[in-house]
Amino acid sequence: MGTCKLKIFRFDPEIDKEPHVQTYEVETREHMTVLDALHEIKWYQDGTLSFRKSCAYGICGSCAMTIHGKNRLACETQLSTLPREFTVEPLRALPVIKDLIVDMETLYESLYAVIPYLVEKRPPPTDAERLQSEDDRKKLDGLYECILCGSCTSSCPSFWYDKQYLGPHALLKADRFIQDSRDEGKAERLDLLDNRHGLWRCHTIFNCVEACPKSLNPTKAISDLKKALIKGKL
Amino acid sequence: MEWDEKEAESLHEPRGIKPHYIHRHDVVVVGAGLAALRAAISAAGEYDVGVVSKLFPTRSHSGAAQGGVAATLANVDEDHWEWHMFDTVKGSDYLGDQDAIEILVKEAPQVVREMEHMGCPFSRTSDGRLAQRTFGGHNKEFGRGDKALRAVFAADRTGHAMLQTLWEQCVKHKVRVYSEFVVLSLIIRDGVCRGVCALELRTGEVHVFHARAVIFGTGGYARIYRVTSNSWTNTGDGLSICLRAGIPIQDLEFVQFHPTGLYPNGILITEGARGEGGYLRNNAGERFMERYAPAKIELGPRDVVARGTRTEILEGRGINGGEYVHLDVTHLGKDKIMERLPQIAEVVLKFAGIDITRKPIPVLPTAHYSMGGIPVDLHCRVLGDGKERVVQGLYAAGECSCVSVHGANRLGTNSLLEATLFGRRAGKAVVRDLREGLEFSDLPPDAAESALKEVSRLREAKGPEKIALIRNDLRETMQTKAGIFREAGSLQEALDEIMELKSRCKSVGLQDHGKVFNTEMLEAIELSHMLDFGGVIVAGALNRTESRGSHFRTDHPERDDENWLRHTLAFMEGDKIRFEYKPVRITRFQPKARTY
């Protein structure tokens, strides 16, 4: 099968003044993922290596990190798609707590800031669901699947420059509700996004589209929101 | 300002805990999956709620559920709650408590519609209502009719859609979440629950949560098996914490093995794939389920299909003689697959390099769900003796609890339903009890003693044993000796092995002695939990000398209603496990032979 070398960013706030890189060699096997490799290291070589993980199949979003320069989920990334030597770093532009574990608070705060829940002004039907046509439901495809992993916003140069930028993940979440025919908070939400730290910070760089492990398109969502805003003003 | 230990003690606060690490809430919810969040929302309008979870809520394992949530909405075809009740009772191999099941199926339509009202992005019919599809074990006309269209779904990401929706509602209701706090112990004195102790991963500090009511929604444990659909974090923490507090765990011998996990790890391939028309084939290309469930074939209940699949494998008819069979959806066509099963198309491509529109999927049975759990009454109040005596101030809902609605085997789509419905019920019960005067009970001075001891012991642990090796051995023992087919000899071996592993665990050594985000310590804590409830699963399997639902004994292959139509309650007392029993509550459907 062979081996591979992982060059991993290490930082222990209780011991280190500066981060440093540590290289580990791992024996590979078929269908092995980066998460499997990290486990091999943690369990059999260096128990101090710290990272988040949970579902191991790409739905919980815990294990987003920068692997060989690209943001991905460690549990989904097959070693066979990477070179024999590659780097593993924590998500960019977020404070590092320890090793590959970053402080996600900024990303959660921007979600709270876009009213990330259904806004209903009228009471729902008493003994039935609200109706939604298949076409209207389709508008949510590509938006509701987001697992809040942070790959997109932490790959965005606009976010690197402006930490107050809401970021593609929050704007995608906003679009998920603005596109939802049942939501009655469109105007409110668009208003919240209409500022230099909101929609207008996006310069269509497209890093988010490249980074998203679920193949979602935040740039398109942002561009749809911009159109909706402009339309509303005219 | 210096924290004065003597001064803190004089205030009767728990010893060893810094004052600003004691949190008081009316309600403390442990866990942040569907049951926990639904309970939190129920109570949040009126009372102060704190959610304590070892994961950020949207990372909870509920989000991994795929297929759907059952309710007799009758949106696509005729359906009635009585039929759903019959299917669930029969599916449970008659061990489910029928009064609880009646609540489950009757309230289901309202609970599912409420999820939609909250904004859950369920898939729709052509006339805009909630779409419903077939699922294993769900039929019309009390099992005599055709497959029922009962599963409400959001493509094949139903759990994700529901969990995101409930988290959004928590944001809306400004529920306070203590994220990445690992619960270590229950504070119970004189039959009254006063709160919990938890480790804050970020700082390594132990906190005390003082509450009028504690709701456990801590989920399942299937990571204890080598091949599993469950997250790494599903380590049955809530179960072991209750066992250690003297609370029995009910029916833990009933472990559900989902028939279709992706080979070799066991990643979930939804039953919905069979609901949409997929076939299971052995090496000879035969749809082998025709032999084990002649009427329902691939859509028999999970235990029947898992046993059929495992038998094919054991008898050498696995693909190329291997440990797996084929799940074939190629005949459904690309459009249908991309519309109804997009997530599993992605997962199978990413993890096995297979395009499911062109090739069959290699699958094997995978440890999936716990039918057993913390015994509760119909209002989710935890029963300290397993039968009648309520532990004041303690509630449980979802997979960690046992009402029992699933008995010896759970039907697909009934778990998302149970979690949401009983989570809601638990929240409402807490609100009623709080209104009626359930107050704070004092924290004893030694409330945090066992938690602090556990943490400091692990922090210093320098023994020769390695966590990973003990865990590997445990998972292998469970996989080979407490799996789908069980028998006395190997179950006894498994018990002995677990005893040995517990002893090895005492001399475990950690490499990470730090406080900040010590994930090695977390793994050690989780391992000790797994060893505790693992012993209970095996002892329960050895104790129950019959076969029922998902528990199959090759040395006792028949169902034995005369001796075993009863629930098991397992008490962990030091190294021993003691069993008591309680009757099954039968109301509408008398036990009959169970064939599909």
Interface residues (C-beta under 8 A of the other chain):
Chain A: D12 P13 E14 I15 H31 T33 K42 W43 Y44 D46 G47 T48 S50 F51 K53 S54 C55 A56 Y57 G58 I59 C60 G61 S62 E76 Q78 I97 K98 I101 M104 Y108 L111 Y112 P116 Y117 L118 E120 P124 D127 A128 E129 R130 L131 Q132 S133 E134 R137 L140 Y144 E145 I147 L148 F177 D180 R182 D183
Chain B: L55 F56 T58 R59 S60 H61 G63 A64 L73 Q110 R113 E116 H117 M118 G119 P121 F122 S123 R124 T125 S126 D127 G128 R129 L130 A154 R157 H160 A161 Q164 E168 Q169 V171 K172 R202 S231 W232 T233 P264 N265 I267 L268 Q343 E346 V347 K350 F351 A352 G353 K466 I467 A468 L510 Q511 D512 G514 K515 V516 F517 N518 T519 E520
